[in-house]
Amino acid sequence: MSDYFNLLDEWGPEKIVVVSDPDIGMQGVLVIDNTARGIGKGGTRMTPTVDVPEIARLARVMTWKWAAVDLFYGGAKAGIRFDPTSVDKERVLRSFVRKLRNEVPEEYVFGLDMGLTEVDAAIINDELGRGAAVGTPYELGGIPYDQLGVTGHGVAEVVDEIADQQNLQGSSVAVQGFGAVGHSVAKRLHELGYRVTAVSSVKGALANPDGLDIPALLQERAELGDDFVYNHPKLAIEPGQELFTQADIVVPAALQNVISTANVGDIKAKLVVEAANLPTDAGAQAALREKGVTVVPDFIANAGGVVSAAFAMEARFSPFRVDPTIILETVSTKLRANAITTLEQAQRSGETTHEAARRLAQERVRAAMDLRGRRVLQPSAV
Ligand SMILES: NC(=O)c1ccc[n+]([C@@H]2O[C@H](COP(=O)([O-])OP(=O)(O)OC[C@H]3O[C@@H](n4cnc5c(N)ncnc54)[C@H](O)[C@@H]3O)[C@@H](O)[C@H]2O)c1
């Protein structure tokens, strides 16, 4: 058996609750990492391989995410070790959440992550009562994040804010990926007057230095999904090259690790705004800083979903639907401000923007712990 004490450091976790029901094969864990800034909030995942260290690591990521966007929730995550395609899913889910009755919703609120759907969020609320989970279906008052395109909208607003600062407003943009996030980035940037010169899907990449017809591509994507690229053989470029065109701004919105030390020299853009999670590695981030390319880190630029989750938390006990316009406006205001703060901090400290954003988040958590009288012990003193 692993020694869970190895997971503890000066930040947390404050609580690890491991539960099981051997009769039905349910095993699960809730990790509440750090609640100095608010109650624990982070998704709930169900996979056959979930383990305690994985959930603890993800809970810690949430601690920094909430602090980085300056929203008052703490880091937490839950995991159920079970096959989400099994016919017994509901029984296992109900059993898992029942065992966490003492923690939910005062210390933790369930949310969606791998293996859980909106219907599961509804089941959790049915089992534990209103307010135990967010991410419920629209019919039950939930917020349709993907339909609203909140994450992509936020990324595009960040592009616009930093482009304004760097005299790149209305310039050319390449977007990798045209899924839930990528297509809404392209849509919003087009609305804001940018020239989207390259886009891609897993099926291929398209480029036109004069600007692509984004409304037409959005329509084709709605009809054909990723295959929309096949409609434009004359605009096709080598897959992957959309990141390295002459566009002034690049938005990776598909995969992780696409910009590394191996190819960072080929980047011609002046601004990289990370919509995907982890699209650059630390070596590439340092190299981009050296080259004078501004990078807005993933957890700053793609935090639209986190901001929406905060709205969903607020809405749990309200009879009114949240107005989507208010969500989009708040995402815009918050993410624009966070991006500016991160860049200023990096400028002052000489760090990469990733390092600066991480440190800012840590300083905010540390300040909250200090103010609550929770002394942060240095690792050597633990
Ligand atoms: N959905 C969200 O709200 C959200 C929030 C934060 C971060 N993210 C991150 O954004 C990224 C994209 O997520 P999504 O929800 O849009 O996923 P998605 O599955 O809806 O879309 C992925 C897109 O990437 C394309 N793609 C896949 N492989 C590619 C390749 N080799 N080259 C070019 N395009 C390729 C797919 O064709 C598709 O268009 C992921 O890193 C995800 O973790 C998503």
The ligand as an ORCA input file, in Angstrom:
! r2SCAN-3c Opt
* xyz 0 1
  N     -13.104     22.388    -23.831
  C     -12.691     23.238    -22.909
  O     -13.477     23.987    -22.332
  C     -11.222     23.335    -22.562
  C     -10.837     24.115    -21.453
  C      -9.479     24.264    -21.167
  C      -8.539     23.638    -21.978
  N      -8.938     22.872    -23.043
  C      -7.886     22.268    -23.874
  O      -7.994     22.721    -25.211
  C      -7.552     21.703    -26.100
  C      -8.646     21.390    -27.115
  O      -9.810     20.983    -26.434
  P     -11.234     20.897    -27.140
  O     -12.235     20.830    -26.043
  O     -11.358     21.951    -28.174
  O     -11.132     19.465    -27.831
  P     -11.958     18.936    -29.078
  O     -11.838     17.468    -29.037
  O     -13.308     19.572    -29.147
  O     -11.143     19.502    -30.344
  C      -9.822     19.143    -30.624
  C      -9.482     19.704    -31.998
  O      -8.113     19.462    -32.256
  C      -7.988     18.853    -33.521
  N      -6.767     18.069    -33.608
  C      -6.485     16.873    -33.054
  N      -5.274     16.470    -33.423
  C      -4.764     17.437    -34.226
  C      -3.553     17.589    -34.929
  N      -2.593     16.665    -34.897
  N      -3.365     18.720    -35.634
  C      -4.316     19.664    -35.710
  N      -5.502     19.570    -35.070
  C      -5.709     18.459    -34.345
  C      -9.246     18.041    -33.684
  O      -9.501     17.710    -35.023
  C     -10.258     19.026    -33.121
  O     -10.578     20.003    -34.095
  C      -7.136     20.533    -25.204
  O      -5.771     20.696    -24.873
  C      -7.960     20.766    -23.948
  O      -7.372     20.157    -22.812
  C     -10.260     22.709    -23.342
*
